[in-house]
């Protein structure tokens, strides 16, 4: 069972998604309670690699309103739990081939917070326009087919 908490809509608009991975999150204090409440923002967040470990930066998890002195910092960097071979693959692609790693969604799976991350390549302005033209063309074809029946 997978309950999606938040989705990064901007990622598919700004990037070509090549490959996706599932990563766990290391959380502290009341962060999981805030995640379950569902007011997380992934829009400006990104993934970096430090000493062979993956971290997500700029992910906003608001403070839990019923928390006490053990409340967490909203935008601290959080460690992602991935296999070593996955981290190695992602690091090589980002370093050598100009890819970037972006978060796609945050969800709960069996009570644990998981994140879907993607290996992506940035889109240019003309690429974004072409994608919009293709979407419009398929939408028009679907409407025409629907009318003909």
Secondary structure as GFF3:
##gff-version 3
##sequence-region A 1 149
A	DSSP	beta_strand	2	7	.	.	.	ID=ss1
A	DSSP	alpha_helix	9	14	.	.	.	ID=ss2
A	DSSP	beta_strand	15	25	.	.	.	ID=ss3
A	DSSP	alpha_helix	31	37	.	.	.	ID=ss4
A	DSSP	beta_strand	40	41	.	.	.	ID=ss5
A	DSSP	beta_strand	46	50	.	.	.	ID=ss6
A	DSSP	beta_strand	53	57	.	.	.	ID=ss7
A	DSSP	beta_strand	60	61	.	.	.	ID=ss8
A	DSSP	beta_strand	78	81	.	.	.	ID=ss9
A	DSSP	alpha_helix	84	96	.	.	.	ID=ss10
A	DSSP	beta_strand	100	109	.	.	.	ID=ss11
A	DSSP	beta_strand	112	122	.	.	.	ID=ss12
A	DSSP	alpha_helix	125	148	.	.	.	ID=ss13
###
